[in-house]
Amino acid sequence: MFLQALTALLIVISGQLSPPVENVAFFGNLPKCNAVSSGREPNVIPDTDRQLPTFELYCDAEDQERQGDSYLISLLRINQGHFDQVDGLFWAVADRTFSRVLCSALSPSAVHVRLFVGGSDSALRPLLNCSLASAHKSVRSVPLFDGLSSFHPKFLAAVADNESWTYVSSGNPTTRSATVVDFNVLFRGSATSQLYLWHRCVVQIFERFMAFPQDEPLKGLYQQCRLPSYSTRDASVVPYLMPFDQDAYLAQLAFWAGRSDEIDISSQSYNSDRILEIIRLAADNGAKVRYLRDDDILLSTDPTVAGLANSYDEHILWDRQLCGLGVSRRYLLTKPGSSFLHSKFFIFRGSFGIRVLFGSGNLTYSAITDNLENNYFSSDEEVALGFAGFFDKLWQVSVDYDHWRSIAEMLGSYRGKKWVDGNDCAKRSSR
């Protein structure tokens, strides 16, 4: 039965029936928190400065409760009883509201729901108990396998009435989703769009692998989802499943970085030497590079900051290898453990216009070679401009190191802590 279904799916994927994505919606999550401006977070910042947008990303537990629904939950709420088929992979699901709302979004005649997540399955119980008359239901947490160091994808794909919804994010459905700085992209098209069918195929071969892990490695099964007609010439959005597509992904990154006049980057973590070399070479050749970091990195050498101490040595070294003429680095002020920068993307600008690489993967060695990640390249102007607008808003509320240091000396949870010197650059010669 599985092979028959997969064969039918592959015929549709590899055929010429797929129109391009017809509609795109972009939403960048920028929480508006008042932990600092209200004084709940002890500080000696002047009253006028505490109202600046820079402090709106510094969120505490009370802010989390006030933020309301995440983009994904809002999307599911307005599609109650609508979806016939749902497929998804997430690093974690830690919000029972998501499971309940997803259950309600399924139509009475739903064919299947397949959702695999890393970590605990406790938040999946409302979906596991979801009453579906005749639908195939495969919902579970998954162990690590096949040499992967992390199960880290983030997407949900659904279809109804011959229309598809493909939701891609840098974030997971958790109780703090609304205070995490993530991007959300929704692609809508026909039920035969290649982008939707790729996601469906990935979940389908993953289900197959979980059922019969000894038959064929996941890498081999994934060859069935690769799209021979899916090239950057023909498609406005091209998906990559890491680590299996790492060479194609890095080639795409190097191609556009080498032709860019400007490169903007956002990521939670950075330590990949291969990505560093690509971006450093672009900077040496004259590209202006701006990149964002969460300020947790600056506190990582303080042993009193739980969960951060001594965990970012390679990331600090990455920064020191990339600073210099034409490279600007800024930080988002966030409260460790409550809010953080979680968006991962590159924006390329040049004579060609604007392009974007984005996805679940950080700019780390593991995200390229060891993790299961879903990344994308897009030449679609609407997609790229969505990311560009989001980056510009983040850049406006970010601070350079000297400004951050002046804030840290006045902010309660940072005062008296040991921090990294963000102005320390490695000495190196231009290529």
C-alpha positions in Angstrom: 0.0 0.0 0.0 2.8 2.4 0.9 4.7 1.7 -2.3 1.6 2.2 -4.4 0.9 5.6 -2.7 4.5 6.7 -3.0 4.6 5.7 -6.7 1.5 7.7 -7.5 2.9 10.7 -5.6 6.2 10.5 -7.5 4.5 10.5 -10.9 2.8 13.7 -10.0 6.0 15.3 -8.6 8.2 14.5 -11.6 5.5 15.4 -14.2 4.9 18.8 -15.7 1.5 19.3 -14.0 2.7 21.7 -11.3 2.0 25.4 -11.6 4.2 27.8 -9.6 3.3 28.9 -6.1 0.3 31.2 -6.6 0.2 33.2 -3.3 2.7 34.0 -0.6 2.2 35.4 2.9 5.2 36.4 5.1 5.0 37.2 8.8 8.1 38.1 10.9 7.4 37.8 14.6 8.4 40.9 16.5 7.0 40.7 20.1 6.2 43.9 21.9 7.1 43.2 25.6 7.3 45.6 28.5 9.4 43.7 31.1 12.0 46.6 31.0 9.7 49.6 30.4 7.4 48.5 33.2 10.2 48.0 35.7 9.5 44.3 36.2 13.0 43.7 35.1 15.1 45.7 37.6 17.1 48.4 35.9 18.5 51.9 36.3 17.9 52.9 32.6 16.5 56.4 32.3 12.7 56.5 31.9 12.8 58.0 28.4 15.3 55.3 27.2 13.2 52.4 28.6 10.5 53.2 26.1 12.7 52.6 23.1 11.8 49.8 20.7 15.1 48.1 21.5 13.7 46.9 24.8 10.5 45.5 23.3 12.2 42.2 22.5 13.3 41.7 26.1 10.4 39.5 27.3 9.6 37.7 30.6 7.0 35.1 31.6 4.3 37.8 32.0 5.0 39.0 28.5 4.6 35.4 27.2 1.1 35.2 28.7 0.0 38.5 27.1 1.2 37.9 23.5 -1.8 35.8 22.3 -1.8 33.2 19.5 1.2 32.5 17.3 0.9 32.9 13.5 0.5 29.1 13.0 -2.2 28.7 15.6 -4.1 31.7 14.1 -3.8 30.1 10.7 -5.3 26.9 11.9 -8.1 28.6 13.8 -9.4 30.3 10.6 -9.3 27.0 8.8 -11.4 24.9 11.2 -12.8 21.8 9.7 -11.0 22.5 6.4 -8.0 20.3 5.7 -8.2 16.9 4.2 -4.6 15.9 4.4 -1.9 17.3 6.8 1.8 16.4 6.9 4.4 18.0 9.2 7.8 17.7 10.8 8.9 19.8 13.8 11.9 19.8 16.2 9.4 20.1 19.1 5.8 20.6 19.8 5.4 21.9 23.3 1.9 23.5 23.1 -1.3 21.5 23.6 -3.2 24.4 22.1 -1.5 23.7 18.8 -2.5 20.0 18.9 -6.1 20.9 19.8 -6.5 23.5 17.0 -4.8 21.2 14.5 -7.4 18.5 15.3 -10.2 21.0 14.8 -8.7 22.1 11.5 -9.1 18.6 10.0 -12.2 18.1 7.9 -14.8 15.3 8.8 -13.6 13.5 5.7 -9.9 13.9 6.4 -7.7 11.3 4.6 -4.6 11.5 6.8 -2.6 13.4 9.3 1.1 12.6 9.7 3.1 14.6 12.2 6.6 13.6 13.5 8.4 15.7 16.2 11.5 15.4 18.2 11.5 15.4 22.0 8.5 14.6 24.2 5.1 13.7 22.8 3.1 14.9 25.8 1.8 18.0 23.9 0.6 15.8 21.1 -2.0 13.9 23.2 -4.9 16.1 22.1 -4.1 15.2 18.5 -3.5 11.6 19.3 -7.0 11.5 20.9 -8.5 13.4 17.9 -11.6 11.6 16.6 -11.2 10.9 12.9 -13.7 8.6 11.2 -11.5 6.9 8.6 -8.3 9.0 8.4 -4.9 7.5 8.6 -3.2 9.0 11.7 0.5 8.8 12.3 1.5 11.1 15.1 4.6 10.5 17.3 7.9 11.7 18.6 11.0 10.2 17.0 14.4 9.1 18.2 17.6 10.1 16.6 18.7 7.7 13.8 21.0 7.2 10.8 23.9 9.2 12.4 21.8 12.4 12.7 22.7 14.7 15.7 19.4 16.5 15.7 15.9 16.2 14.2 15.4 19.9 13.5 12.9 20.5 10.7 9.9 22.9 10.9 7.1 22.7 8.4 3.4 21.9 8.0 1.8 21.1 4.6 -1.9 20.7 4.1 -4.4 20.3 1.3 -8.1 20.9 0.8 -10.4 21.2 -2.2 -7.4 20.9 -4.6 -5.6 23.8 -2.9 -2.4 23.4 -0.9 -1.0 25.3 2.1 2.7 24.9 2.8 3.8 26.6 6.0 7.5 27.0 6.7 9.1 28.6 9.8 12.2 29.0 11.8 10.1 28.2 14.9 8.3 25.4 16.6 4.8 25.3 18.2 5.7 26.0 21.8 4.1 28.0 24.6 6.6 30.8 24.1 6.3 30.9 20.3 4.8 34.4 20.4 7.9 35.9 22.2 10.5 34.3 20.0 11.9 36.2 17.0 11.0 33.8 14.2 9.8 34.1 10.6 6.7 32.4 9.1 6.1 31.9 5.4 2.9 30.5 3.9 2.8 29.3 0.3 -0.5 28.6 -1.3 -1.0 26.9 -4.6 -2.7 23.9 -6.2 -2.6 20.4 -4.7 -0.2 19.5 -7.4 2.4 22.2 -6.8 5.9 20.8 -6.6 6.7 22.7 -3.4 3.7 21.1 -1.5 4.4 17.6 -3.0 8.0 17.8 -2.0 7.0 18.3 1.7 4.4 15.6 1.5 6.9 13.2 0.0 9.5 14.0 2.7 7.0 13.1 5.4 5.9 10.0 3.5 9.3 8.6 3.1 10.1 9.4 6.7 7.0 7.4 7.8 8.3 4.6 5.6 11.7 4.7 7.2 10.3 4.7 10.7 8.2 1.6 10.0 11.0 -0.3 8.2 14.3 1.2 9.3 16.3 -1.8 8.1 15.1 -1.8 4.5 16.7 1.3 3.2 18.5 4.3 4.7 16.7 7.6 4.8 19.2 9.1 2.4 18.3 6.4 -0.2 14.6 6.9 0.3 15.0 10.7 -0.1 16.2 10.2 -3.7 12.6 9.5 -4.5 11.6 13.1 -3.4 14.3 14.9 -5.4 12.7 16.7 -8.3 14.5 16.3 -11.7 12.6 19.2 -13.2 13.0 21.4 -10.1 15.8 23.8 -11.0 16.5 27.3 -10.0 15.7 28.3 -13.6 12.1 26.9 -13.4 11.1 27.3 -9.8 10.7 30.4 -7.6 11.2 28.3 -4.4 13.7 25.4 -4.2 13.7 23.1 -1.1 16.7 21.4 0.4 16.7 18.6 2.9 19.8 18.7 5.0 22.2 17.0 5.3 21.4 15.2 2.0 21.3 18.4 -0.1 24.2 20.1 1.6 26.4 20.4 -1.5 23.6 22.0 -3.6 22.7 24.3 -0.7 26.3 25.5 -0.2 26.7 25.9 -3.9 23.6 28.1 -4.0 25.0 30.2 -1.1 28.4 30.6 -2.7 26.9 31.5 -6.1 24.8 34.4 -4.8 27.2 35.6 -2.2 29.9 35.9 -4.8 27.7 38.1 -7.0 26.2 40.3 -4.2 26.9 43.9 -3.4 25.1 43.5 -0.1 24.4 40.5 2.2 22.2 40.5 5.3 22.2 37.5 7.6 20.2 36.4 10.6 20.8 33.3 12.7 20.6 32.1 16.3 24.0 30.3 16.0 27.1 30.6 13.8 30.1 28.3 13.7 30.3 26.7 10.2 33.8 27.2 8.7 32.4 26.5 5.2 29.8 29.3 5.5 32.4 31.6 7.1 34.7 31.2 4.1 32.0 32.0 1.7 30.9 35.1 3.5 34.4 36.3 4.3 35.4 35.9 0.6 32.4 38.0 -0.5 33.3 40.7 2.1 36.9 40.7 0.9 35.6 41.2 -2.6 33.7 44.3 -1.6 30.2 43.0 -0.5 28.7 44.9 2.5 27.7 42.4 5.1 25.3 43.0 8.0 24.5 40.2 10.4 22.4 39.9 13.5 23.1 38.0 16.7 21.2 37.4 19.9 23.0 39.0 22.8 23.2 35.6 24.7 26.5 35.1 23.0 28.0 38.1 25.0 27.0 36.4 28.3 28.2 33.0 27.4 31.5 33.2 29.3 29.7 34.0 32.6 29.4 30.8 34.7 26.3 32.2 36.5 24.2 32.4 33.4 22.6 28.9 33.3 22.7 27.1 30.0 25.1 29.5 28.3 28.4 29.1 30.1 31.3 28.0 28.0 28.9 26.8 25.2 29.8 29.3 22.5 33.6 29.3 22.0 33.4 28.4 18.3 30.7 31.0 17.7 32.8 33.7 19.3 35.7 32.7 17.1 33.4 32.8 14.0 32.7 36.5 14.8 36.3 37.4 15.3 37.2 35.9 11.9 34.5 37.9 10.1 34.8 41.4 11.6 36.5 44.1 9.6 35.9 46.6 6.8 32.5 46.3 5.2 31.1 43.9 7.9 28.7 45.1 10.6 27.4 43.1 13.5 24.6 44.0 15.8 22.8 42.4 18.7 19.2 41.9 19.8 18.6 42.5 23.5 16.6 39.5 24.8 16.1 37.8 28.1 17.9 34.5 28.3 15.4 31.6 28.5 12.4 33.7 27.6 12.9 35.3 24.2 15.7 35.0 21.6 16.6 35.5 18.0 15.6 32.3 16.2 15.3 33.4 12.5 17.8 31.9 10.0 18.2 33.5 6.6 20.5 35.2 4.1 19.4 38.1 1.8 21.5 38.8 -1.3 21.3 42.1 -3.3 23.0 43.0 -6.4 22.5 43.8 -10.1 20.4 40.6 -10.3 17.9 42.1 -7.8 17.2 40.3 -4.6 17.4 36.6 -3.6 17.0 34.8 -0.2 18.1 31.5 1.5 16.1 30.6 4.6 15.0 27.6 6.6 15.2 25.7 9.9 19.0 25.5 9.9 21.4 27.7 11.8 24.8 28.7 10.3 26.5 25.8 12.1 28.5 22.8 11.2 25.8 20.5 12.5 23.0 22.2 10.6 24.9 21.5 7.4 26.3 18.0 7.9 24.5 16.3 10.9 21.0 17.6 11.4 17.7 16.9 9.5 16.8 20.4 8.4 14.5 22.0 5.7 16.1 25.0 3.9 15.1 26.9 0.8 16.3 29.2 -1.9 13.9 31.7 -3.4 14.0 34.1 -6.3 10.4 35.1 -5.7 10.5 38.9 -5.1 7.5 38.8 -2.7 9.3 36.2 -0.5 12.6 38.0 -0.6 11.1 41.4 0.1 9.3 39.9 3.1 12.6 38.8 4.6 14.2 42.1 3.7 11.6 44.1 5.5 11.8 41.9 8.5 15.6 42.2 8.6 15.4 46.0 8.4 13.0 46.1 11.3 15.3 43.9 13.4 18.3 46.0 12.4 16.6 49.1 13.6 15.9 47.8 17.1 19.3 46.1 17.4 22.4 47.7 19.0 26.1 47.6 18.4 28.4 46.2 21.0 29.3 49.5 22.6 25.6 50.4 23.0 24.9 46.9 24.3 27.6 47.3 26.9 26.2 50.6 28.2 22.8 48.9 28.5 24.2 45.8 30.3 25.7 48.0 33.0 22.2 49.3 33.8 20.0 46.2 33.3 19.3 44.1 36.4 20.0 40.6 35.0 23.2 41.7 33.2 24.8 43.9 35.9 27.9 42.5 37.4 28.1 39.6 34.8 31.2 38.7 32.8 30.7 39.3 29.1 32.6 38.7 25.8 34.4 41.6 24.2 32.3 42.1 21.1 35.0 44.5 19.6 37.7 41.9 19.6 38.7 41.0 16.0 41.2 38.4 14.8 44.1 39.8 12.8 44.0 38.4 9.3 45.0 39.6 5.8 42.6 40.2 3.0 42.5 37.5 0.3 
